[in-house]
């Protein structure tokens, strides 16, 4: 049975001293920052971008010393003037334009040192004393949909390298409407064929910005791979194949019970609270999985809302849902292997929503069965990695019997 603890899973709650990253940069740029921060003068004048270089900011966060998944964001930014310590290219959106939400943010950084992280901040002009981080990544590029309220915004795309050098670009935009359709809903489709998928086993791997932190839990990291754009089996000619199983050095048999998590942070923002996760899945050996998980996560403002679900074949025999206080909680709705015949496409739809600081599970549809889950839990505080992501996890049994799962027509509707 999966433990659902990190990545898109649960991590222990903790508070940490603020990173003060952006405050320190502001002190160097405008000489006016609150709290702890550098007051060094700028090292040079404006560069080709028109923004100045600034002194490096001390890097104080690491995954080995913090239970948090990322450096904390700063929520009290004055007007940003930009900084340019290394090339940062923002191809979308264009400043001084009117756009619809979600806004496509595409950017890439090319620091001389390895990248530390990138973030997208939103400073809404209706409250210029505060800002919110809408998206975070440990990668050196961003390609995500950011959900914003209507009206004027200042978006700040920033990047920091592992030596503390920072580049940041402010963009003035006006959001005219939510989504370009009459229902006010946005659907991000064919997620199984999109770039940006990440995976991790028991722990995040050494190559990750969260190296060594708990990911999918279990007894190790199983042998696994994801292969996109499969023509068969497929609903539309571009399914994604996930495989897992067989003994491997990081997952001894016994004890087995190793898990692999796949997730894609496709979006960010706080202006949507209702989600529909709609997909088809296909299992070649339904007798092998310990459980199959399907998850959605939204994080902003230091809080996370986790809608986790699993078909718990070998445990409760029910559809279990995630509660950040008490862990996995069985519903009254059965989930049996016979529900998923081999080599057959199964349609799954989760309808969930964020209600203040509550996680609300509405309905689960599996094939022709509609289950009125109607259950509410407390959300998870103290989370610092901002995103909206979808996830799929494969859990191995005691013998790590191999199996394959294909996902197709994966989409997330938000409003």
PATORSE-220322 format. One record per residue: x, y, z of N, C-alpha, C in turn. Coordinates in steps of 0.05 Angstrom, whole numbers, plus 5000, padded with zeros to 4 digits. Layout:
PATORSE-220322
    nu    nv    nw   cau   cav   caw    cu    cv    cw
     X     Y     Z     X     Y     Z     X     Y     Z
...
//
This chain:
PATORSE-220322
    nu    nv    nw   cau   cav   caw    cu    cv    cw
  5017  4976  5000  5000  5000  5000  5017  5025  5000
  5011  5044  4984  5027  5068  4982  5024  5085  5007
  5044  5103  5011  5044  5120  5035  5038  5148  5028
  5042  5157  5003  5033  5183  4994  5045  5205  5011
  5071  5210  5008  5084  5228  5026  5098  5252  5014
  5107  5251  4989  5122  5274  4980  5120  5276  4950
  5134  5296  4938  5131  5301  4909  5105  5314  4905
  5085  5299  4898  5058  5309  4902  5047  5297  4927
  5064  5284  4943  5056  5270  4966  5062  5286  4992
  5055  5274  5014  5056  5288  5039  5084  5288  5051
  5092  5311  5062  5116  5314  5077  5110  5325  5104
  5127  5319  5124  5121  5328  5151  5119  5359  5152
  5100  5369  5167  5097  5398  5170  5120  5410  5187
  5130  5433  5179  5151  5445  5195  5153  5475  5187
  5163  5491  5204  5168  5519  5198  5198  5524  5196
  5205  5543  5180  5234  5548  5175  5238  5578  5173
  5262  5586  5180  5269  5614  5177  5268  5622  5148
  5256  5645  5142  5253  5653  5114  5279  5655  5099
  5278  5649  5074  5302  5650  5057  5311  5678  5052
  5293  5698  5053  5300  5726  5049  5312  5732  5022
  5309  5714  5004  5322  5717  4978  5315  5743  4964
  5289  5748  4960  5281  5771  4944  5285  5797  4959
  5281  5796  4986  5286  5820  5002  5315  5829  5000
  5334  5810  5000  5362  5817  4998  5369  5829  4971
  5356  5818  4950  5361  5830  4923  5351  5858  4922
  5327  5863  4934  5316  5889  4933  5333  5909  4948
  5345  5900  4970  5363  5917  4985  5386  5927  4968
  5397  5908  4951  5419  5915  4934  5410  5933  4911
  5385  5929  4901  5376  5944  4878  5366  5972  4885
  5349  5973  4906  5336  5999  4912  5344  6009  4940
  5360  5994  4955  5369  6003  4981  5347  6006  5001
  5326  5991  4998  5303  5994  5016  5290  5967  5020
  5299  5952  5040  5288  5926  5046  5284  5923  5075
  5265  5906  5083  5260  5901  5111  5272  5874  5119
  5277  5870  5144  5287  5844  5154  5317  5843  5148
  5328  5818  5149  5356  5813  5145  5362  5813  5115
  5383  5826  5107  5390  5826  5079  5415  5842  5074
  5428  5837  5051  5452  5852  5044  5446  5881  5037
  5464  5899  5044  5462  5927  5036  5485  5935  5018
  5499  5915  5006  5520  5922  4988  5510  5938  4964
  5527  5955  4953  5520  5970  4929  5522  5952  4905
  5509  5960  4883  5509  5945  4859  5537  5942  4848
  5543  5918  4836  5570  5913  4827  5575  5927  4800
  5554  5933  4785  5558  5945  4759  5533  5960  4751
  5534  5975  4730  5511  5990  4720  5493  5972  4704
  5472  5983  4692  5453  5967  4676  5466  5952  4654
  5457  5928  4649  5467  5911  4628  5449  5915  4603
  5453  5897  4583  5438  5900  4558  5408  5899  4563
  5399  5884  4583  5371  5882  4588  5359  5907  4600
  5376  5925  4610  5366  5949  4623  5364  5946  4653
  5369  5921  4664  5368  5916  4692  5396  5914  4703
  5400  5922  4728  5427  5921  4739  5435  5893  4749
  5461  5888  4751  5470  5865  4766  5470  5871  4795
  5467  5850  4812  5466  5854  4841  5484  5833  4854
  5493  5838  4879  5510  5819  4893  5496  5793  4897
  5510  5771  4898  5498  5745  4902  5485  5743  4930
  5464  5727  4931  5449  5723  4956  5458  5697  4968
  5464  5696  4994  5473  5671  5006  5451  5649  5003
  5460  5625  4995  5442  5603  4993  5441  5588  5020
  5417  5589  5032  5415  5578  5060  5397  5553  5061
  5385  5545  5039  5367  5522  5039  5380  5499  5025
  5376  5475  5036  5384  5450  5022  5365  5428  5030
  5360  5409  5012  5341  5387  5019  5350  5369  5042
  5376  5369  5047  5386  5352  5069  5383  5365  5096
  5378  5391  5097  5376  5404  5123  5348  5415  5129
  5330  5413  5110  5304  5424  5113  5282  5404  5106
  5261  5403  5122  5238  5385  5115  5220  5398  5093
  5225  5423  5087  5209  5436  5066  5219  5428  5039
  5201  5428  5019  5209  5418  4992  5224  5439  4975
  5225  5464  4984  5238  5485  4969  5243  5509  4987
  5261  5528  4978  5264  5552  4994  5238  5567  4996
  5232  5578  5019  5207  5593  5023  5206  5617  5004
  5182  5624  4995  5178  5647  4978  5175  5672  4995
  5179  5695  4983  5176  5721  4997  5148  5732  4990
  5133  5740  5010  5106  5749  5005  5102  5780  5008
  5124  5795  5012  5121  5823  5017  5141  5838  4998
  5135  5837  4973  5153  5851  4953  5143  5879  4947
  5160  5899  4949  5153  5925  4937  5155  5923  4907
  5151  5945  4893  5153  5945  4864  5180  5935  4855
  5180  5915  4837  5205  5902  4829  5218  5918  4806
  5244  5922  4808  5258  5937  4787  5275  5919  4769
  5276  5894  4775  5291  5875  4758  5320  5873  4766
  5332  5851  4757  5361  5846  4762  5371  5828  4740
  5397  5830  4735  5409  5816  4712  5437  5806  4718
  5439  5783  4731  5465  5772  4736  5474  5752  4715
  5454  5742  4699  5460  5723  4678  5436  5724  4659
  5439  5713  4634  5417  5715  4615  5392  5701  4624
  5370  5715  4623  5343  5705  4629  5325  5714  4607
  5314  5695  4592  5297  5701  4569  5268  5694  4576
  5250  5713  4574  5221  5708  4577  5208  5711  4550
  5199  5689  4538  5187  5690  4512  5157  5694  4514
  5145  5688  4537  5116  5692  4541  5111  5696  4570
  5093  5715  4578  5079  5734  4561  5097  5758  4554
  5087  5775  4537  5101  5800  4530  5090  5822  4548
  5109  5838  4558  5101  5859  4576  5083  5880  4562
  5066  5892  4578  5047  5913  4568  5027  5902  4548
  5017  5877  4554  4997  5865  4536  4973  5857  4553
  4950  5852  4539  4926  5842  4551  4923  5813  4543
  4919  5796  4563  4918  5767  4559  4894  5755  4573
  4888  5730  4567  4868  5715  4582  4882  5696  4601
  4868  5688  4622  4878  5669  4641  4868  5641  4634
  4885  5620  4636  4912  5620  4646  4932  5633  4627
  4953  5645  4638  4973  5658  4622  4996  5638  4618
  5004  5635  4593  5027  5618  4587  5053  5632  4594
  5068  5621  4613  5094  5633  4621  5115  5614  4611
  5131  5624  4592  5154  5609  4581  5179  5625  4585
  5199  5613  4598  5223  5627  4604  5246  5608  4607
  5270  5617  4602  5294  5600  4605  5317  5617  4616
  5334  5605  4632  5357  5618  4644  5382  5604  4636
  5404  5618  4632  5430  5606  4625  5452  5617  4643
  5451  5610  4669  5472  5619  4687  5498  5604  4682
  5520  5616  4690  5546  5602  4688  5548  5579  4708
  5535  5583  4731  5535  5562  4751  5510  5545  4748
  5509  5521  4760  5484  5505  4759  5460  5521  4771
  5437  5517  4759  5413  5530  4769  5406  5521  4797
  5395  5539  4813  5384  5532  4839  5354  5528  4836
  5340  5550  4827  5312  5547  4822  5302  5571  4805
  5277  5569  4795  5263  5591  4782  5236  5594  4796
  5225  5618  4795  5199  5624  4807  5184  5644  4790
  5158  5643  4792  5141  5664  4780  5125  5676  4802
  5129  5702  4806  5114  5718  4826  5092  5734  4813
  5071  5738  4827  5048  5755  4818  5043  5777  4838
  5047  5801  4829  5040  5824  4846  5016  5838  4833
  4993  5834  4845  4968  5846  4835  4967  5875  4844
  4961  5892  4825  4962  5921  4831  4941  5929  4851
  4921  5912  4856  4900  5919  4876  4911  5917  4904
  4934  5904  4907  4947  5902  4933  4977  5901  4929
  4989  5924  4922  5017  5925  4915  5036  5919  4938
  5026  5918  4963  5043  5912  4986  5049  5883  4989
  5035  5866  4974  5040  5837  4976  5041  5824  4949
  5053  5801  4948  5056  5785  4924  5053  5756  4932
  5050  5739  4911  5047  5711  4916  5064  5696  4895
  5077  5675  4903  5091  5658  4884  5071  5638  4872
  5069  5639  4846  5050  5621  4832  5062  5596  4821
  5089  5596  4818  5101  5572  4805  5130  5571  4814
  5139  5546  4818  5167  5541  4826  5177  5517  4811
  5203  5518  4804  5216  5495  4792  5245  5495  4798
  5257  5471  4801  5286  5469  4803  5300  5468  4776
  5285  5469  4755  5296  5469  4728  5304  5497  4720
  5318  5499  4697  5327  5525  4687  5308  5535  4665
  5284  5524  4663  5265  5534  4645  5237  5530  4656
  5218  5546  4647  5190  5545  4656  5173  5545  4631
  5153  5527  4631  5132  5527  4610  5107  5518  4624
  5092  5537  4634  5068  5530  4651  5046  5549  4646
  5022  5540  4653  4998  5557  4652  4992  5568  4680
  4991  5595  4682  4988  5608  4708  4960  5621  4709
  4944  5612  4728  4917  5622  4731  4917  5648  4748
  4907  5670  4736  4908  5696  4749  4880  5708  4749
  4875  5725  4768  4849  5740  4769  4849  5761  4747
  4825  5771  4740  4823  5792  4720  4834  5818  4732
  4845  5835  4714  4856  5860  4723  4886  5862  4717
  4899  5884  4725  4928  5888  4720  4945  5872  4740
  4967  5862  4730  4986  5847  4746  5014  5854  4738
  5032  5852  4758  5061  5851  4752  5071  5823  4757
  5078  5809  4736  5091  5783  4740  5121  5787  4741
  5134  5773  4759  5163  5773  4761  5173  5745  4757
  5188  5741  4735  5200  5715  4730  5229  5717  4739
  5237  5700  4758  5264  5702  4770  5277  5675  4770
  5304  5676  4769  5320  5652  4770  5344  5657  4788
  5352  5637  4803  5376  5639  4820  5394  5615  4814
  5420  5620  4813  5439  5597  4810  5449  5588  4837
  5464  5567  4838  5472  5555  4864  5493  5571  4878
  5503  5593  4866  5521  5611  4880  5507  5636  4890
  5481  5638  4885  5465  5660  4895  5462  5683  4876
  5472  5681  4851  5467  5702  4831  5439  5700  4821
  5426  5723  4816  5398  5724  4810  5393  5742  4785
  5375  5733  4768  5364  5750  4747  5333  5749  4750
  5321  5772  4746  5292  5774  4749  5281  5794  4729
  5259  5787  4716  5246  5804  4696  5218  5810  4704
  5210  5836  4708  5182  5843  4714  5167  5847  4687
  5142  5839  4687  5125  5841  4664  5098  5853  4672
  5090  5874  4659  5064  5887  4664  5044  5875  4645
  5023  5862  4656  5002  5851  4639  4975  5857  4650
  4954  5855  4634  4927  5858  4643  4911  5833  4634
  4898  5820  4654  4882  5796  4648  4854  5805  4643
  4843  5799  4619  4817  5809  4611  4795  5789  4620
  4801  5763  4621  4780  5744  4627  4792  5717  4635
  4776  5701  4648  4785  5674  4655  4777  5655  4632
  4796  5644  4619  4792  5624  4598  4776  5635  4574
  4782  5625  4550  4769  5636  4526  4743  5621  4519
  4728  5612  4539  4703  5599  4532  4681  5608  4550
  4656  5603  4542  4633  5614  4556  4628  5601  4584
  4640  5578  4589  4636  5565  4614  4656  5575  4636
  4675  5591  4627  4695  5600  4647  4713  5578  4657
  4716  5557  4641  4733  5534  4648  4756  5531  4629
  4779  5522  4639  4802  5517  4622  4809  5488  4624
  4814  5475  4602  4822  5448  4601  4850  5446  4589
  4868  5434  4604  4895  5428  4594  4895  5399  4586
  4897  5394  4560  4893  5367  4549  4918  5353  4541
  4916  5326  4536  4938  5309  4527  4963  5312  4545
  4958  5313  4571  4980  5317  4590  5000  5293  4588
  4990  5269  4581  5007  5246  4579  5028  5249  4558
  5023  5267  4538  5042  5271  4516  5058  5297  4520
  5055  5311  4542  5069  5336  4546  5096  5332  4558
  5115  5350  4553  5141  5349  4567  5136  5357  4596
  5157  5353  4613  5155  5362  4640  5150  5340  4660
  5146  5315  4651  5142  5294  4670  5167  5288  4686
  5163  5283  4712  5185  5276  4730  5178  5250  4745
  5198  5236  4755  5192  5212  4769  5211  5208  4793
  5203  5193  4812  5220  5187  4835  5209  5162  4849
  5227  5147  4861  5219  5123  4876  5216  5129  4905
  5229  5112  4922  5227  5116  4951  5236  5144  4960
  5258  5153  4948  5269  5180  4954  5273  5195  4927
  5275  5221  4929  5282  5237  4906  5311  5230  4899
  5317  5228  4873  5344  5219  4865  5365  5241  4868
  5390  5234  4867  5412  5254  4870  5410  5277  4851
  5399  5272  4827  5397  5293  4807  5375  5314  4813
  5358  5308  4833  5336  5326  4839  5344  5348  4858
  5329  5371  4856  5333  5392  4875  5325  5384  4903
  5310  5362  4905  5301  5352  4931  5315  5326  4938
  5339  5323  4929  5354  5297  4932  5353  5287  4961
  5345  5262  4964  5346  5249  4990  5320  5252  5006
  5302  5271  4998  5277  5273  5012  5258  5250  5004
  5239  5244  5021  5220  5222  5015  5202  5230  4991
  5198  5211  4973  5181  5215  4950  5158  5196  4952
  5160  5173  4938  5137  5154  4937  5138  5134  4960
  5157  5137  4978  5160  5119  5001  5164  5090  4992
  5156  5071  5008  5161  5043  5001  5189  5034  5010
  5198  5012  5000  5223  5000  5008  5246  5004  4990
  5244  5023  4972  5266  5029  4954  5255  5040  4927
  5273  5039  4907  5266  5050  4881  5265  5027  4861
  5242  5022  4850  5239  5000  4831  5249  5006  4803
  5253  4986  4787  5259  4990  4759  5234  4999  4746
  5236  5022  4731  5212  5034  4719  5220  5053  4697
  5201  5058  4678  5206  5077  4657  5180  5086  4646
  5180  5111  4635  5157  5122  4621  5165  5127  4592
  5147  5118  4574  5152  5122  4545  5128  5136  4533
  5132  5160  4523  5110  5175  4512  5105  5169  4482
  5082  5179  4472  5074  5178  4444  5074  5149  4434
  5059  5132  4448  5055  5105  4439  5031  5103  4421
  5034  5091  4398  5012  5089  4379  4993  5066  4386
  5002  5046  4402  4986  5023  4409  4996  5011  4435
  4978  5004  4454  4950  5012  4454  4947  5042  4459
  4927  5053  4447  4923  5082  4450  4894  5089  4442
  4884  5110  4455  4858  5120  4447  4860  5139  4423
  4882  5154  4422  4885  5174  4401  4912  5173  4388
  4927  5151  4391  4953  5149  4378  4976  5161  4393
  4972  5171  4417  4995  5183  4432  4991  5178  4462
  4989  5153  4469  4988  5145  4497  5016  5146  4510
  5017  5144  4536  5042  5142  4550  5043  5115  4565
  5065  5101  4562  5069  5074  4574  5086  5077  4599
  5077  5065  4621  5091  5065  4647  5096  5035  4654
  5120  5028  4659  5125  5000  4668  5140  4999  4694
  5136  4977  4708  5149  4974  4734  5150  4944  4741
  5170  4937  4757  5170  4910  4767  5196  4895  4762
  5199  4872  4775  5223  4857  4773  5242  4865  4795
  5258  4845  4805  5277  4851  4826  5298  4870  4816
  5306  4888  4834  5328  4907  4827  5343  4914  4852
  5368  4923  4850  5385  4926  4873  5373  4946  4894
  5359  4966  4885  5347  4985  4904  5320  4977  4914
  5310  4954  4905  5284  4944  4914  5286  4914  4917
  5298  4905  4939  5302  4876  4943  5276  4861  4946
  5276  4836  4937  5252  4819  4940  5261  4794  4955
  5250  4788  4979  5235  4807  4994  5252  4830  5005
  5242  4853  5014  5214  4857  5022  5195  4867  5001
  5205  4875  4977  5186  4885  4957  5173  4911  4965
  5148  4914  4956  5132  4938  4962  5147  4964  4956
  5157  4966  4932  5169  4991  4923  5150  5006  4904
  5152  5032  4904  5133  5049  4889  5148  5068  4871
  5134  5077  4849  5146  5097  4832  5124  5118  4826
  5131  5143  4829  5113  5165  4825  5120  5180  4800
  5101  5186  4783  5104  5203  4760  5086  5227  4763
  5096  5251  4759  5080  5275  4762  5089  5297  4743
  5070  5315  4736  5076  5336  4717  5063  5362  4727
  5080  5381  4735  5070  5407  4745  5062  5425  4722
  5038  5422  4712  5030  5435  4687  5021  5464  4690
  5015  5472  4715  5003  5498  4719  5010  5509  4746
  5000  5533  4752  5004  5546  4778  4983  5568  4781
  4982  5579  4805  4964  5601  4810  4943  5594  4831
  4929  5616  4841  4909  5612  4862  4881  5620  4853
  4877  5626  4828  4852  5637  4819  4833  5615  4809
  4839  5590  4813  4821  5567  4807  4820  5550  4832
  4797  5538  4837  4793  5522  4861  4778  5496  4855
  4769  5492  4831  4753  5468  4824  4768  5454  4802
  4772  5428  4805  4788  5412  4786  4773  5387  4778
  4776  5380  4752  4766  5354  4742  4790  5341  4728
  4798  5318  4739  4820  5302  4729  4808  5279  4714
  4812  5279  4688  4798  5261  4669  4818  5246  4653
  4818  5219  4654  4837  5203  4639  4827  5175  4633
  4841  5162  4615  4837  5133  4610  4862  5118  4618
  4859  5095  4630  4882  5078  4636  4877  5049  4628
  4899  5034  4623  4898  5008  4611  4920  4991  4624
  4913  4969  4637  4932  4953  4652  4935  4926  4638
  4959  4917  4634  4963  4891  4620  4962  4867  4639
  4968  4872  4665  4969  4850  4685  4957  4860  4711
  4930  4862  4712  4917  4873  4736  4921  4857  4762
  4932  4834  4760  4937  4818  4785  4963  4827  4798
  4979  4844  4785  5006  4851  4796  5006  4875  4814
  4991  4897  4809  4994  4921  4826  4985  4917  4855
  5000  4928  4873  4991  4930  4900  4969  4951  4902
  4973  4973  4887  4954  4995  4886  4961  5012  4862
  4942  5027  4852  4946  5048  4832  4935  5074  4842
  4951  5095  4839  4944  5121  4850  4940  5142  4828
  4921  5160  4833  4914  5182  4815  4911  5207  4832
  4927  5228  4827  4928  5250  4846  4928  5277  4832
  4919  5297  4846  4919  5325  4838  4930  5341  4862
  4945  5362  4857  4956  5379  4878  4956  5408  4870
  4950  5426  4889  4952  5455  4885  4966  5467  4909
  4986  5484  4903  5002  5496  4924  5006  5526  4918
  5001  5542  4938  5007  5571  4937  5005  5582  4965
  5019  5604  4970  5017  5618  4996  5026  5601  5019
  5044  5582  5015  5054  5566  5037  5036  5543  5045
  5015  5538  5030  4996  5516  5036  4993  5498  5012
  4985  5473  5017  4980  5454  4995  4954  5440  4999
  4940  5435  4977  4915  5420  4977  4921  5395  4961
  4919  5372  4974  4926  5346  4962  4900  5329  4958
  4894  5323  4933  4872  5305  4928  4885  5279  4918
  4889  5261  4937  4902  5235  4930  4882  5212  4931
  4885  5194  4912  4867  5171  4912  4882  5147  4903
  4874  5123  4913  4886  5099  4904  4865  5076  4904
  4867  5060  4883  4852  5035  4883  4870  5015  4898
  4862  5009  4923  4878  4993  4941  4871  4963  4939
  4881  4951  4918  4874  4923  4912  4879  4904  4936
  4904  4905  4947  4912  4885  4966  4908  4894  4995
  4898  4918  4999  4894  4927  5027  4864  4928  5033
  4853  4952  5031  4825  4956  5039  4806  4944  5018
  4815  4940  4993  4797  4932  4972  4777  4954  4965
  4783  4979  4973  4766  5002  4968  4782  5023  4953
  4767  5043  4944  4780  5068  4936  4787  5083  4961
  4813  5087  4966  4823  5103  4988  4828  5131  4979
  4824  5150  4998  4830  5178  4992  4849  5189  5014
  4865  5209  5007  4886  5219  5025  4876  5240  5044
  4882  5237  5069  4877  5257  5090  4904  5265  5102
  4911  5291  5101  4937  5299  5111  4941  5296  5141
  4919  5292  5155  4921  5288  5184  4924  5258  5190
  4907  5242  5178  4905  5214  5185  4915  5194  5164
  4925  5204  5141  4936  5187  5121  4913  5175  5103
  4918  5152  5093  4899  5139  5075  4873  5132  5089
  4851  5139  5078  4825  5134  5090  4807  5119  5069
  4798  5095  5075  4782  5081  5056  4754  5094  5053
  4745  5095  5028  4717  5103  5024  4699  5078  5026
  4674  5081  5021  4656  5058  5022  4654  5044  4994
  4670  5055  4975  4666  5045  4947  4687  5024  4940
  4679  5001  4931  4697  4979  4925  4715  4985  4902
  4739  4973  4902  4758  4974  4880  4771  4946  4878
  4762  4930  4860  4771  4903  4857  4785  4899  4830
  4802  4879  4830  4817  4873  4805  4798  4867  4782
  4776  4854  4789  4756  4847  4768  4744  4872  4755
  4746  4895  4769  4737  4920  4757  4753  4929  4733
  4778  4919  4732  4797  4927  4712  4807  4903  4696
  4791  4894  4677  4800  4871  4661  4825  4878  4646
  4842  4858  4641  4867  4862  4627  4863  4873  4599
  4881  4891  4591  4881  4901  4564  4855  4914  4555
  4844  4931  4574  4819  4944  4569  4822  4973  4579
  4812  4992  4563  4813  5020  4571  4791  5025  4591
  4799  5038  4614  4781  5045  4635  4780  5076  4637
  4757  5087  4639  4754  5116  4641  4751  5124  4670
  4768  5143  4679  4768  5152  4707  4765  5183  4707
  4747  5193  4724  4743  5222  4727  4741  5228  4757
  4758  5246  4767  4756  5257  4794  4746  5286  4792
  4726  5292  4808  4716  5319  4811  4722  5328  4840
  4739  5348  4843  4748  5357  4870  4748  5387  4871
  4751  5398  4895  4753  5427  4897  4767  5435  4923
  4777  5460  4922  4789  5473  4945  4768  5491  4958
  4763  5488  4984  4743  5503  4998  4756  5516  5022
  4767  5541  5018  4782  5553  5039  4807  5537  5045
  4810  5528  5070  4832  5511  5078  4824  5482  5079
  4803  5475  5064  4793  5448  5064  4798  5435  5036
  4802  5409  5037  4805  5392  5013  4778  5377  5010
  4764  5383  4988  4738  5371  4984  4739  5351  4960
  4732  5326  4966  4728  5305  4946  4699  5304  4939
  4692  5309  4914  4664  5309  4906  4655  5282  4895
  4661  5276  4870  4653  5250  4858  4676  5237  4844
  4675  5211  4844  4694  5194  4829  4677  5178  4809
  4685  5179  4784  4672  5163  4763  4692  5143  4752
  4685  5117  4753  4702  5096  4742  4684  5080  4723
  4690  5083  4697  4673  5070  4678  4645  5082  4679
  4625  5064  4683  4597  5073  4685  4589  5078  4714
  4607  5074  4733  4600  5077  4762  4607  5105  4771
  4588  5119  4783  4592  5145  4794  4590  5143  4825
  4612  5150  4839  4612  5147  4868  4611  5175  4881
  4590  5180  4896  4588  5206  4910  4605  5206  4936
  4631  5212  4933  4649  5211  4955  4642  5232  4976
  4639  5257  4968  4630  5278  4986  4644  5278  5013
  4670  5281  5013  4686  5280  5038  4705  5304  5038
  4708  5316  5062  4725  5339  5066  4746  5334  5087
  4771  5343  5081  4793  5341  5100  4807  5368  5102
  4823  5371  5123  4840  5394  5126  4863  5394  5106
  4871  5417  5096  4893  5418  5077  4920  5416  5092
  4942  5417  5078  4968  5415  5089  4982  5442  5090
  4989  5452  5113  5004  5477  5115  5034  5472  5112
  5049  5494  5111  5078  5493  5110  5088  5477  5086
  5082  5487  5062  5091  5476  5037  5101  5498  5020
  5124  5494  5007  5138  5517  4994  5144  5512  4965
  5132  5493  4952  5137  5488  4924  5111  5492  4908
  5109  5516  4896  5083  5525  4885  5078  5513  4857
  5055  5501  4853  5048  5489  4828  5020  5478  4829
  5009  5471  4805  4986  5454  4803  4995  5430  4786
  4994  5406  4797  5004  5383  4783  4984  5360  4783
  4988  5342  4764  4974  5317  4764  4995  5295  4767
  4986  5272  4778  5005  5251  4783  4992  5224  4780
  5010  5204  4776  5002  5176  4774  5024  5160  4787
  5016  5142  4805  5036  5125  4819  5030  5096  4816
  5051  5080  4812  5050  5051  4810  5062  5040  4836
  5047  5022  4849  5057  5010  4874  5061  4980  4869
  5084  4970  4877  5091  4942  4873  5082  4925  4896
  5078  4899  4891  5070  4880  4912  5095  4868  4924
  5091  4848  4941  5114  4837  4956  5135  4824  4938
  5127  4814  4915  5146  4801  4897  5154  4820  4874
  5144  4844  4874  5149  4863  4853  5143  4851  4825
  5120  4839  4824  5111  4827  4799  5109  4849  4778
  5120  4845  4754  5120  4867  4734  5093  4871  4721
  5088  4896  4714  5064  4903  4700  5068  4930  4685
  5050  4935  4666  5051  4959  4650  5024  4973  4652
  5024  5000  4652  5000  5016  4651  5004  5036  4629
  4983  5040  4613  4983  5062  4593  4962  5082  4602
  4969  5108  4599  4951  5130  4604  4946  5144  4577
  4921  5153  4573  4915  5168  4549  4893  5188  4554
  4892  5208  4536  4873  5229  4538  4871  5241  4566
  4894  5245  4578  4896  5257  4605  4891  5287  4604
  4872  5296  4619  4866  5325  4618  4858  5335  4646
  4863  5360  4651  4856  5373  4676  4840  5398  4669
  4815  5399  4679  4799  5423  4676  4798  5438  4702
  4802  5464  4701  4803  5481  4725  4786  5506  4721
  4773  5514  4744  4757  5538  4744  4753  5547  4772
//
